[in-house]
Amino acid sequence: MPLMPSSRSICLMFATASVIAAASLAPVAAQMPPNVKAGRQVAEKLCVGCHIVMPDPPNSTVSADIPAFQTIANRPGQTVDTVVGAILIPHPPMPNTNLSREEVNNVAAYIMSLKNRR
């Protein structure tokens, strides 16, 4: 008479298979490069109310306390990771953006694409 697997064994096998599947997909997602153009589009829709998002925009005015994206990109030691962190963990007066991780990465890549454009 064949042994029937217990519910616990089935759950354990399913959980293990799920972890393996997720781990195998993670490198594919990590290899996808950020899309600078998509980041610019998000910035033009969501960030332009507070930041100057374009390099050398004509007649743009925002609060002096809120840096332009070009200024952010050119801060000493600035990296894509530090920009991502600032977006994911906002600080006053920056609101919670509720962007997907992909959108955050795209916006950060766009910001860093402005580095040294002075």
N, C-alpha and C positions, 0 to 999 in steps of 0.2 A: 504494500500500500504506500503510495507516494506521500511524502510529508508536505503539508500545506504551510506556506510561510505565514508567520504571525503578522498581525497588523503593524506591530512595532517594526518588524523587519522590512515590511513594504514601505513604511514611512521613511525609514532610514535609507533604503535604496533610492527612493524618490528624491529625498533631500540631497543625497550624495550626487545623484545624476544632475540635479538642478545646479548645484555648486560648480560641478565640472563644466556644464554648459555655459554658465555665466562667466566663468573664468576663461573659457576658450573664446568668448566674444569680446571680452574686455580689451585684448591687444588690438583687435580690429578697430574699435572705437578710438583707442588711444592713438592710433596711427593716422587717423583722419586729420589732415591739417585744417586749422581754422580758416574760415572764409572771410577775408578782409572786406570784400565788397558787401557781403551780407551784414557784417559788423557795422559798416558805414550806414547801411540802410536802417538798421535798428537804431543807431545813434541819431540819425536824422529825424526819426519818429519820436523817440522817447527821451533823448538827452538834450536836445536843442533848446528846450525851455530854460535850462539852467547853465549849460556849458556851451562854449563856442566849439563846435565839433569839426568844422572844416578848417584847413590851413588857410590863413590870410583871407577870411571872409570880409566882404565889403559891408561897412556900416553895421556890424554886429555889436550888440551891447548886452552884457550880463553883469551880475554882481561882481564886484572886485574881489570878493572872498571866494569865488568859485573859479577854479582854474580852467583854462582852455585845454582841450585834449592835447594839443601840441605841447603845452607847458607840462602837462602830466607826463607825457612820453619822454620829455627831455630832463626830467628830474634825475639827479645823480643816483646811480644804482637801480633805476627803475627797470623792471622786467615784466614780461607778460604775466608771470605768476603773481607779482605784487599788485598789478592792476586787477587781475581776476579776484584776488583776495579783497580788494577795496570794493569791488562790485558785489561780491557775495556777502560780505559783512559790512554793510554800509555804515557810515558815520554821519551824524548830523552836520549839515542839513540834508545830506543825501537820503532820498527815500529808498525803501525796499523796492527793487525793480521787478521782482517776480519773473525774471528771465530764466529760460532753460539753461542748462550747463553749456550747451552748444552755442546759444546766443551770447552768453557771457564770454566764452572763449573767442567768439567772432568779434565782439566789441573790443575786447582787450587787444586782439591782433590788429584791429583797425587803429586803435589808439597808438600802439607801438609802431605802426607803419608811418606815423607822423614824426618819429624821432629824427632829430637833426635837420628838420626842414625849416630853417630860419634864414 
